[in-house]
Amino acid sequence: MLRIFFLPLIFIGSLFAHAEHLEQWLSGQFLHEEGVAIGVVSQGDLIWSYPRGLADQEHHLPATEQTIFRIASLTKVFSAIAVLQLAERGLLRLDDPVEKHLVWFRMHSYTEKQSMTIRDLLTHSSGLEREPYFSYGKVVGYPSKSELQKHLPQESIHFKPGEALMYSNLGYVILGWIVEKASGMPFERYLQQKVIGPLQMKSTLCKSPAQIGNRFAWGYKKGVAEPNCHISTKGMTSAFGLYSNLLDLSKIMAMLQGYGKSVLKKGSIQKMVEPQFTRKNLSWSIGLCHYRKGGKSLLVHSGNLEGFVSFLGLDHEEDLGVIVLANDESVKAGTIGLTVLEYFTAVPLSERDREKITPFRRPAPSVKAPRQGRGGRKQGSSSRKDRKRGRKARPGASSSNKSTSTAPDPPQNSHTYQDYGKKQDAHHKSGAKKPPSNDESEREKEDQKRLEEDLAARQALLPETPRLSGRQHREEVARELARRKDLSAD
């Protein structure tokens, strides 16, 4: 059973230097050769990624940051963006009743007193069933738009809209129809022209590909290939039909954090990150659910479809987000995503700004040197107010990092972790090591601090490491320092 660890304060200073411990933990969470791509986005940049396993087990194709997965219900985030865009243009209002845009809209037991609004659909408070009235599956495929509209009168609602919460794929199907009516173009074309294209998401598709190339993952269920994993979702596309990859989704995450290129105004983004409907302990914003953990409210959404699972999590206060894509339904994407998010949340923003950890790169002849610092901002600035004053796209900054090769090396041995602090920039560019301090006492203090952080890191992330008391911790550090002194004397 996966555990979410609370990281001690002593661990903060060496978090990036010991990210390999997180990878060791992650490597133990998979039962088969599941293809997985995990990424962490901080202040609009993809600062860390972890691709592992096989995208296609039959052809032994490795999963990378560029591997394209079905993202299932993460599609709803795109649908919500489309609706908010149309609201910005004055083509609809979120509190419009559905029948204002779909004049034929009628359902069983639906009355004007139970008028359903666009906001109700966006926040899953419409009272609609989770799925359409008739079942769909692998044998007959998914229903077309005409089939869904034909059977719509047979649908019923479970409660008066706006009174409770019930997750509904059908609700987002209806939102897709409203997008088409208000925009005057098919839903897929609208997304391509107004969302996917402007954000330069070149690996995001609105429908199943005609041919499955090497960049596409194959879906599995507990290691067994799912033969219909790329079946067309037809009329259900606006609920769970999109494909994408880690690099593209990092651009959506950057936009939600307020960085990089955006296809929404600031007020619309606020609607996506602030609660719009709350009942009891559960809240929904526009397209995202609020998950409360340890006194914090995280924005999350997950997906599961035909052998694929996905997860998106955002800690908006920390400007920190995580994306998990996998091609096996046995992968606990949500649990893994929350664990990774909590791990990186322990790092202050000033530490992330120094980029002590680089995104995953496979070795290649023409690897460019990593950026030094973060364009347009001072190193180490961590004031939330200071960051809020100018959340604009930074010159030269990118919300994603391209993979430079497709070699199937395991990621655990391919990451490069370096300290990009100001004092060491010149040494990293030249390949030289930082010269040792002339003051022996200062050097010993640095060694002691590093050892303490190492030990804290091991205890925080590796459950099998024995827990030490404060006295035992100090004794362990003292013994190691003495050992090193003896070795240097020899």
C-alpha positions as CSV (number, residue, x, y, z in Angstrom):
1,M,0.0,0.0,0.0
2,L,1.4,3.4,-1.0
3,R,2.1,5.9,1.7
4,I,2.3,9.6,1.5
5,F,5.2,10.8,3.6
6,F,5.4,14.0,5.6
7,L,8.9,15.3,5.1
8,P,10.9,16.7,8.1
9,L,12.3,20.3,8.0
10,I,15.9,19.0,8.0
11,F,15.2,17.4,4.7
12,I,14.4,20.6,2.8
13,G,17.9,21.7,2.1
14,S,18.9,18.5,0.3
15,L,15.7,17.6,-1.4
16,F,16.9,18.1,-4.9
17,A,20.3,16.6,-4.3
18,H,18.5,13.4,-3.2
19,A,15.7,13.1,-5.7
20,E,17.0,9.7,-6.6
21,H,15.5,8.5,-3.4
22,L,12.1,9.4,-4.7
23,E,12.9,7.5,-7.9
24,Q,13.8,4.5,-5.8
25,W,10.5,4.7,-4.1
26,L,8.7,5.1,-7.4
27,S,10.4,2.1,-9.0
28,G,8.8,-0.1,-6.3
29,Q,5.3,1.0,-7.1
30,F,4.9,-0.8,-10.4
31,L,4.0,-4.5,-10.9
32,H,4.7,-4.9,-14.6
33,E,6.5,-3.0,-17.4
34,E,4.0,-0.2,-17.2
35,G,4.8,2.9,-19.3
36,V,4.7,5.9,-17.1
37,A,5.5,9.6,-17.5
38,I,5.5,11.8,-14.4
39,G,6.3,15.5,-14.4
40,V,6.6,18.3,-11.9
41,V,5.9,21.9,-13.0
42,S,7.0,24.8,-10.8
43,Q,6.3,28.4,-11.6
44,G,5.5,27.4,-15.2
45,D,8.6,25.3,-15.9
46,L,8.9,21.5,-16.1
47,I,11.6,21.1,-13.5
48,W,11.6,17.3,-13.1
49,S,10.3,14.3,-15.0
50,Y,10.3,10.6,-14.6
51,P,9.6,8.4,-17.6
52,R,9.9,4.7,-17.1
53,G,8.7,1.4,-18.5
54,L,7.4,0.5,-21.9
55,A,4.9,2.5,-24.0
56,D,4.5,-0.7,-26.2
57,Q,5.6,-4.0,-24.7
58,E,5.2,-5.9,-27.9
59,H,7.7,-3.7,-29.8
60,H,9.7,-2.8,-26.6
61,L,9.3,0.9,-27.1
62,P,10.2,2.9,-24.0
63,A,8.0,5.6,-22.5
64,T,9.4,9.1,-22.7
65,E,8.2,12.7,-22.1
66,Q,7.0,12.7,-25.7
67,T,5.0,9.5,-25.5
68,I,1.3,10.1,-26.3
69,F,-1.2,8.6,-23.9
70,R,-5.0,8.8,-23.7
71,I,-5.6,11.3,-21.0
72,A,-9.2,10.1,-20.4
73,S,-11.1,12.5,-18.1
74,L,-8.4,15.2,-18.1
75,T,-10.2,16.1,-21.3
76,K,-12.7,17.9,-19.1
77,V,-10.1,20.5,-18.3
78,F,-9.9,21.4,-22.0
79,S,-13.7,21.4,-22.3
80,A,-13.9,23.8,-19.3
81,I,-11.3,26.1,-21.0
82,A,-13.4,26.2,-24.2
83,V,-16.6,27.1,-22.3
84,L,-14.7,29.9,-20.4
85,Q,-13.3,31.3,-23.6
86,L,-16.8,31.6,-25.1
87,A,-18.0,33.3,-21.9
88,E,-15.2,35.8,-22.3
89,R,-16.4,36.5,-25.8
90,G,-19.9,37.1,-24.6
91,L,-21.3,34.1,-26.6
92,L,-22.7,32.5,-23.4
93,R,-22.9,33.1,-19.6
94,L,-22.1,30.4,-17.1
95,D,-25.5,30.9,-15.4
96,D,-27.4,30.5,-18.7
97,P,-29.9,27.7,-18.6
98,V,-28.9,24.8,-21.0
99,E,-32.1,25.2,-23.1
100,K,-31.1,28.8,-24.0
101,H,-28.4,27.3,-26.2
102,L,-30.0,23.9,-26.9
103,V,-33.6,24.7,-27.5
104,W,-34.5,21.1,-27.9
105,F,-33.0,20.1,-24.6
106,R,-35.5,18.0,-22.6
107,M,-35.1,15.1,-20.2
108,H,-37.3,12.7,-18.3
109,S,-38.6,14.4,-15.1
110,Y,-36.9,17.7,-16.1
111,T,-39.0,20.8,-15.5
112,E,-38.4,24.6,-15.8
113,K,-38.3,24.7,-12.0
114,Q,-35.3,22.4,-12.1
115,S,-33.5,24.6,-14.8
116,M,-30.0,23.3,-15.3
117,T,-27.3,25.9,-16.0
118,I,-23.9,25.7,-17.7
119,R,-22.3,26.3,-14.3
120,D,-24.1,23.2,-13.0
121,L,-22.7,21.1,-15.8
122,L,-19.1,22.4,-15.2
123,T,-19.2,21.8,-11.5
124,H,-20.9,18.4,-11.6
125,S,-23.9,19.7,-9.7
126,S,-26.5,19.1,-12.5
127,G,-28.0,16.0,-11.0
128,L,-27.3,14.0,-14.2
129,E,-26.3,10.4,-14.3
130,R,-22.6,9.6,-14.5
131,E,-23.0,7.8,-17.8
132,P,-25.7,7.9,-20.6
133,Y,-28.8,5.9,-20.2
134,F,-27.7,3.0,-22.4
135,S,-24.5,1.2,-21.8
136,Y,-21.5,1.5,-24.0
137,G,-18.5,-0.7,-24.2
138,K,-15.9,-2.4,-26.3
139,V,-18.3,-4.5,-28.3
140,V,-20.5,-1.8,-29.8
141,G,-18.1,1.1,-29.2
142,Y,-19.1,4.5,-27.9
143,P,-22.3,6.2,-29.0
144,S,-22.3,8.9,-31.7
145,K,-23.6,12.4,-31.1
146,S,-26.9,11.6,-32.9
147,E,-27.4,8.4,-30.8
148,L,-26.8,10.4,-27.6
149,Q,-29.3,13.1,-28.5
150,K,-31.9,10.5,-29.6
151,H,-31.7,8.8,-26.1
152,L,-31.4,12.0,-24.1
153,P,-35.2,12.2,-23.3
154,Q,-34.8,8.9,-21.5
155,E,-32.3,10.4,-19.1
156,S,-33.4,11.5,-15.6
157,I,-31.9,13.7,-13.0
158,H,-31.3,12.6,-9.4
159,F,-31.7,15.9,-7.6
160,K,-32.6,19.5,-8.4
161,P,-29.6,21.1,-10.2
162,G,-27.4,23.1,-7.8
163,E,-28.3,21.1,-4.7
164,A,-25.7,18.4,-4.6
165,L,-22.7,16.9,-6.3
166,M,-22.6,13.9,-8.7
167,Y,-19.8,13.4,-11.1
168,S,-21.2,13.2,-14.7
169,N,-19.6,12.3,-18.0
170,L,-22.9,13.0,-19.6
171,G,-22.8,16.6,-18.3
172,Y,-19.6,17.3,-20.1
173,V,-21.0,15.7,-23.3
174,I,-23.7,18.3,-23.2
175,L,-21.1,21.0,-22.6
176,G,-19.5,19.9,-25.8
177,W,-22.8,20.5,-27.7
178,I,-23.1,23.9,-26.2
179,V,-19.5,24.8,-27.3
180,E,-20.5,23.7,-30.8
181,K,-23.7,25.8,-30.8
182,A,-22.1,28.9,-29.4
183,S,-19.0,28.8,-31.6
184,G,-20.6,27.6,-34.8
185,M,-18.0,24.9,-35.3
186,P,-17.5,21.2,-34.3
187,F,-16.1,20.7,-30.8
188,E,-12.8,19.1,-32.0
189,R,-12.1,21.9,-34.5
190,Y,-12.8,24.5,-31.9
191,L,-10.4,23.0,-29.4
192,Q,-7.7,22.7,-32.1
193,Q,-8.1,26.3,-33.3
194,K,-8.7,28.0,-30.0
195,V,-6.8,26.0,-27.3
196,I,-4.5,23.3,-28.7
197,G,-3.1,25.4,-31.6
198,P,-2.4,28.7,-29.7
199,L,-0.7,26.8,-26.8
200,Q,1.5,25.0,-29.4
201,M,0.5,21.6,-28.1
202,K,1.7,19.6,-31.1
203,S,1.2,16.2,-29.6
204,T,-2.4,16.7,-28.4
205,L,-5.2,15.1,-30.4
206,C,-9.0,15.3,-30.2
207,K,-9.7,11.9,-31.6
208,S,-8.2,8.5,-32.0
209,P,-5.3,8.4,-34.6
210,A,-5.9,6.7,-37.9
211,Q,-2.5,5.0,-37.5
212,I,-0.8,4.2,-34.2
213,G,2.8,5.3,-34.6
214,N,5.8,4.8,-32.4
215,R,5.0,7.8,-30.2
216,F,1.7,6.3,-29.0
217,A,1.4,4.2,-25.9
218,W,-0.6,1.0,-25.9
219,G,-3.1,0.4,-23.1
220,Y,-2.9,-2.5,-20.7
221,K,-4.8,-4.0,-17.8
222,K,-2.5,-5.6,-15.3
223,G,0.1,-6.3,-18.0
224,V,-2.3,-7.7,-20.5
225,A,-2.8,-5.7,-23.7
226,E,-6.2,-4.0,-24.2
227,P,-7.1,-4.7,-27.8
228,N,-9.5,-1.8,-28.2
229,C,-7.4,0.8,-26.3
230,H,-7.6,3.2,-29.2
231,I,-11.2,2.9,-30.0
232,S,-12.9,6.1,-31.0
233,T,-15.0,7.8,-28.3
234,K,-17.2,9.4,-30.9
235,G,-19.9,11.5,-29.2
236,M,-18.2,11.2,-25.8
237,T,-15.1,13.1,-26.9
238,S,-15.7,16.3,-24.8
239,A,-15.9,14.1,-21.7
240,F,-12.8,11.8,-22.1
241,G,-11.6,11.6,-25.7
242,L,-8.3,13.5,-25.9
243,Y,-4.7,12.3,-26.3
244,S,-1.7,14.2,-25.1
245,N,1.8,13.8,-23.6
246,L,3.7,15.1,-20.6
247,L,5.3,18.1,-22.4
248,D,2.0,19.4,-23.8
249,L,0.1,19.0,-20.5
250,S,2.9,20.9,-18.7
251,K,1.8,24.0,-20.8
252,I,-1.8,23.6,-19.4
253,M,-0.3,23.4,-15.9
254,A,1.9,26.5,-16.5
255,M,-1.2,28.4,-17.7
256,L,-3.1,27.4,-14.5
257,Q,-0.2,28.6,-12.5
258,G,-0.3,32.0,-14.3
259,Y,2.9,31.6,-16.3
260,G,3.7,31.3,-20.0
261,K,1.2,31.6,-22.8
262,S,-2.4,31.6,-21.9
263,V,-5.7,31.3,-23.8
264,L,-7.7,32.6,-20.9
265,K,-7.9,35.9,-19.1
266,K,-6.9,36.0,-15.4
267,G,-10.5,36.1,-14.2
268,S,-11.3,32.9,-16.0
269,I,-8.2,31.2,-14.6
270,Q,-9.4,32.2,-11.2
271,K,-12.7,30.4,-11.8
272,M,-10.7,27.2,-12.5
273,V,-8.7,27.4,-9.3
274,E,-11.2,28.8,-6.8
275,P,-14.2,26.8,-5.5
276,Q,-17.4,27.5,-7.5
277,F,-19.7,24.9,-5.8
278,T,-19.3,23.3,-2.3
279,R,-21.3,20.7,-0.5
280,K,-20.2,19.2,2.8
281,N,-16.4,18.7,2.4
282,L,-16.3,18.5,-1.4
283,S,-15.8,21.4,-3.7
284,W,-15.5,21.9,-7.5
285,S,-14.1,24.8,-9.4
286,I,-14.6,25.0,-13.2
287,G,-13.2,21.7,-14.5
288,L,-11.2,20.8,-11.4
289,C,-11.9,19.2,-8.0
290,H,-10.6,20.6,-4.7
291,Y,-9.0,17.9,-2.6
292,R,-8.2,18.7,1.0
293,K,-5.0,17.3,2.4
294,G,-3.2,18.4,5.6
295,G,-5.0,21.7,5.9
296,K,-4.3,22.5,2.2
297,S,-6.7,22.5,-0.7
298,L,-5.2,20.9,-3.8
299,L,-6.8,21.1,-7.3
300,V,-7.0,17.6,-8.8
301,H,-8.5,15.6,-11.6
302,S,-7.9,12.0,-12.6
303,G,-8.9,9.8,-15.6
304,N,-9.2,6.1,-16.5
305,L,-10.1,4.7,-19.9
306,E,-9.3,1.6,-21.9
307,G,-6.1,0.7,-20.2
308,F,-4.9,4.3,-19.5
309,V,-4.8,6.3,-16.3
310,S,-4.0,9.9,-15.7
311,F,-3.8,12.4,-12.9
312,L,-3.3,16.2,-12.6
313,G,-2.6,17.9,-9.3
314,L,-2.0,21.5,-8.5
315,D,-1.0,23.2,-5.3
316,H,-1.8,26.8,-6.4
317,E,-0.4,28.5,-3.4
318,E,3.0,26.9,-3.9
319,D,3.0,27.3,-7.8
320,L,3.6,23.6,-7.9
321,G,1.9,20.9,-10.1
322,V,2.2,17.3,-11.0
323,I,1.2,15.3,-14.0
324,V,1.0,11.5,-14.1
325,L,0.3,9.5,-17.3
326,A,0.4,5.7,-17.5
327,N,-0.7,2.9,-19.9
328,D,-1.9,0.3,-17.3
329,E,-5.0,0.5,-15.2
330,S,-3.2,-1.1,-12.3
331,V,-1.1,2.1,-11.8
332,K,-2.4,4.2,-8.9
333,A,-1.9,7.5,-10.6
334,G,-3.6,9.6,-8.0
335,T,-1.7,8.2,-5.1
336,I,1.6,8.5,-6.9
337,G,0.8,12.0,-8.0
338,L,-0.1,13.2,-4.5
339,T,3.0,11.6,-3.1
340,V,5.3,13.3,-5.6
341,L,3.5,16.6,-5.1
342,E,4.0,16.4,-1.3
343,Y,7.6,15.5,-1.8
344,F,8.3,18.6,-3.9
345,T,6.1,20.9,-1.8
346,A,8.6,20.5,1.0
347,V,11.1,22.6,-1.0
348,P,10.8,26.4,-0.7
349,L,10.2,28.3,-3.9
350,S,13.6,30.0,-3.5
351,E,15.2,26.6,-3.7
352,R,13.3,25.6,-6.8
353,D,14.3,28.9,-8.4
354,R,17.9,27.9,-8.3
355,E,17.1,24.8,-10.3
356,K,19.2,22.4,-8.3
357,I,17.6,19.6,-10.3
358,T,17.3,19.4,-14.1
359,P,14.5,17.8,-16.0
360,F,15.2,14.2,-17.2
361,R,17.3,14.0,-20.3
362,R,18.6,11.0,-22.0
363,P,22.2,11.4,-23.1
364,A,22.7,12.7,-26.7
365,P,25.7,14.2,-28.6
366,S,24.1,17.7,-28.9
367,V,22.7,18.3,-25.4
368,K,22.4,22.1,-24.7
369,A,23.6,23.4,-21.4
370,P,20.8,24.0,-18.9
371,R,19.6,27.5,-18.3
372,Q,21.4,29.4,-15.5
373,G,18.8,30.9,-13.2
374,R,15.3,31.8,-14.3
375,G,14.7,34.5,-16.9
376,G,13.3,37.8,-15.7
377,R,13.5,37.2,-11.9
378,K,16.2,37.4,-9.2
379,Q,17.6,34.2,-7.9
380,G,16.0,33.1,-4.6
381,S,13.0,35.5,-4.7
382,S,10.3,33.6,-2.8
383,S,7.9,36.3,-1.7
384,R,4.4,35.3,-2.8
385,K,3.4,39.0,-3.2
386,D,6.5,39.7,-5.3
387,R,5.7,36.8,-7.6
388,K,2.0,37.8,-7.9
389,R,2.9,41.3,-9.2
390,G,4.2,40.1,-12.5
391,R,3.1,36.6,-13.5
392,K,3.9,37.0,-17.2
393,A,5.7,34.9,-19.8
394,R,9.4,35.2,-19.3
395,P,11.7,35.8,-22.3
396,G,13.5,32.6,-23.2
397,A,11.5,30.5,-20.6
398,S,9.7,27.4,-21.7
399,S,7.0,25.4,-19.9
400,S,8.5,22.1,-21.2
401,N,11.8,20.5,-22.1
402,K,12.3,18.3,-25.1
403,S,13.7,14.8,-24.9
404,T,16.8,14.5,-26.9
405,S,16.8,10.8,-27.6
406,T,14.7,7.7,-27.3
407,A,17.3,5.3,-25.9
408,P,15.6,2.8,-23.6
409,D,17.9,3.4,-20.7
410,P,16.2,3.3,-17.3
411,P,15.7,6.8,-15.9
412,Q,17.1,6.1,-12.5
413,N,20.6,6.1,-13.9
414,S,20.2,8.9,-16.5
415,H,19.2,11.9,-14.4
416,T,21.8,14.6,-13.8
417,Y,21.5,16.6,-10.6
418,Q,23.5,19.8,-10.3
419,D,23.5,22.9,-8.1
420,Y,22.9,25.9,-10.4
421,G,23.5,28.5,-7.6
422,K,25.1,31.7,-8.7
423,K,28.4,31.0,-7.0
424,Q,28.9,27.8,-9.0
425,D,27.7,28.9,-12.5
426,A,31.2,29.3,-13.9
427,H,32.4,25.9,-12.5
428,H,29.4,24.1,-14.1
429,K,30.0,25.8,-17.5
430,S,33.7,24.8,-17.5
431,G,33.1,21.4,-16.0
432,A,35.4,22.3,-13.1
433,K,34.6,21.3,-9.5
434,K,34.1,23.9,-6.8
435,P,37.5,24.5,-5.1
436,P,37.6,23.3,-1.4
437,S,37.4,25.9,1.3
438,N,40.7,26.9,2.9
439,D,39.0,27.0,6.3
440,E,39.0,23.4,7.6
441,S,36.4,24.1,10.2
442,E,34.0,25.5,7.6
443,R,34.5,22.4,5.5
444,E,33.7,20.2,8.5
445,K,30.5,22.1,9.2
446,E,29.5,21.7,5.5
447,D,30.2,18.0,5.7
448,Q,28.2,17.6,8.9
449,K,25.2,19.5,7.5
450,R,25.3,17.4,4.3
451,L,25.5,14.1,6.3
452,E,22.5,15.2,8.4
453,E,20.5,16.0,5.4
454,D,21.5,12.7,3.7
455,L,20.3,10.7,6.7
456,A,17.1,12.6,7.0
457,A,16.4,12.0,3.3
458,R,16.9,8.3,3.6
459,Q,14.6,8.1,6.7
460,A,11.9,10.2,5.0
461,L,11.6,8.3,1.8
462,L,12.8,4.8,2.4
463,P,10.4,3.0,4.9
464,E,12.9,0.3,5.6
465,T,15.4,2.7,7.0
466,P,15.4,2.4,10.8
467,R,14.1,5.6,12.6
468,L,16.7,7.2,14.8
469,S,16.3,9.4,17.8
470,G,18.0,12.8,17.9
471,R,20.9,11.4,19.9
472,Q,21.4,8.4,17.6
473,H,21.2,10.7,14.6
474,R,24.1,12.9,16.0
475,E,26.1,9.8,16.9
476,E,25.7,8.4,13.4
477,V,26.9,11.7,11.9
478,A,29.9,11.9,14.3
479,R,31.0,8.3,13.4
480,E,30.8,9.1,9.7
481,L,32.8,12.3,10.1
482,A,35.4,10.5,12.1
483,R,35.7,7.7,9.4
484,R,36.2,10.3,6.7
485,K,38.9,12.1,8.7
486,D,40.7,8.8,9.2
487,L,40.6,8.1,5.5
488,S,41.9,11.6,4.6
489,A,44.7,11.2,7.1
490,D,45.8,7.9,5.6
